Amino acid sequence: MTGHKNKTAGGRPPKFREPRRPVTLTLPERVLTRLAHVDQDRARAIVKLVEILDERQADPEGVELVEVASGKGVLIVGPSCLLRKMPGLHLVEVSPLRHLLVLDSGTSVELLEVSLMDMLSDLAEGNTHERRLLKKLHRELNRLRREGRITRGEIILFRTTPFTK
């Protein structure tokens, strides 16, 4: 179901001109209160906030080298279902639609580069968002590797649950 047709004469007019469908959400009271500050109509409030995100993230397939210390940077990428499934790689959301790439210990950057090439060759033609993101990431990794600009560093990860015996 891609969307509802306009109701017949006398029915409630549609809120949005594009295809739409009803959804049911359970949200925390804090979020509901914040949405009411954006717009009294929850659906319109959610749409407004998503449009703000769209404006801030002009390139969701973007790959950006962000300097985090003098002469040292990390790659930040847009959202990707395929990268989330890649063994040995984790996407850490650092802000809406922006993710830090974190490799498991022992996973090489070269393996990441080869895995990206494999994903691209197996990817269906219609998946343009994923294809553009994977191509940009592969190009950037390839360029940085060829220029000898890849070094290893560590971030500290903490368990969010205690060990159980």
N, C-alpha and C positions, 0 to 999 in steps of 0.2 A: 504494500500500500504506500504509494508515494505522496499522497496528499488528499485532502478533502475538497470536493467541489463546493463552489459557493452555494449557500442555502438558497432555497427558493424565496420569492418575494414574501416579505413579512417575517422572515427568519432573521436571526442575529447576523449582522454583517461580519465578514472575516476580519481578524485583527491584522493579518499579514497578507501581502499580495503574492508571496511565493508559496510553493507547495508546503503543506503543514500537516501535522497529525497530533492527536492528543497523546500525552504521556503522563504517568503518575509518578511523582517523586516524594520521597520522604527526606526532609531536610532538617537540620538542627534549627532550633528556635532562633539562635543568634544569626544564622544565615537568612532566615525569613524576615527578621527585623531589618537586617541590612538591605535586603532586596526591596523592602517597603520604602526605604529612603531613596532608592534609585527610581522606582515607579510603584504606584499602588497596585498596579496590575502585575502579578508575578511573572507572567509570560513575557510581557514587554520589558520588565526589568532584566530578565535573563538575556533576552535578545540584545538589549542595549549593552550589557556587559560583554557579551561575545563580540559585538561589533567593535568595542573598545580594544579588545584583545586582537582582533583582526587588524586594526589600524596600527597597533604597536608592533605587531609581528608581520611586517609587510612581506617577508620571505620565509614561510614556514618550512621550505626546503633548504633553508640557509645553513651554511657551515661557516663558523666564525672562529678565528684564532684570537683568543682574548688573553692579553698579558695579565698575569696574576702576581708576578714579582719581576724585578729588573731582569730583562732578557729571557724570562720564562713565561710560557703561555700554555693554555689548554684549549682544546677544540670544544666548541659548544655547537650543538646541532638542534634542529627542529624535531618534533615528535615523529616517531617511526615505529610501527608495529613490527616490522621485520628486524630492526636492530634490537628491539626488546627480546626477541626470540633467539638471538645469536648466542651460542654457548661461549662463556668466558667474558662476555661484555655486559655491562650494566649501564643503563641510562639513568642518571640522577638529575631530577628536575630541580634546577636552581632558580627558575622563575617561570611563570606561565609560558609554555611552548618553547622553553630553552633547556637543553639537557647537557650535562657534563658526561663525557665518555669515561667509564672506569673499567679497566681490564682486570680480570682475576690475576693473582700472582701466578707467574709461569706462562701466561698467555702472551705471545709475542705480537708486536705491532705488524710484523710480516704476515702472521697468520690472520690477523684482522683484515689486512689488505687483500689476501687471497680469498678469504671468506666473502668479502664484499664483491669481488669479481664473480665468484660462484653464484651469489644471490642475484646479481644483475643478469647473469646468463640464464638463470631459471625463472626470472620474474616475468609474469604475463605482461603483454604489451599495454594493456589498458591501465595499469597501475602507475599513472604518471607522477603522482606525488612521491611515492617511494622511489621510483626510478631516478627522479631528479636529485633527491636527497642522497641516495646511495652513490650516484655518479659524482656529485660534488664532494662528498666525503672521500671517495676513492681517489679523486684527482688531488685533493689537498694532502692526504696521507702520502700519496706517491711523490708529490712535489717535495714535501718536507723530508721524506726519506732520501730522495736523490740528492737533496742539498745538504744532507748530513745534519739536519736540524732536529732529529728526534732523540730525546733523552728519556730515561726512566726516572720516575719520582714515585713517591708513595703518598697516599692519603690514609688517614686512620679511619677504619670502619669499626663501629661498635655494634654488638648484638643488642637488639631492641627488646629481647626477652631473656630472662635468666636461664642459665644452663639447668637442665633437669637431670636428675640422677636415676 
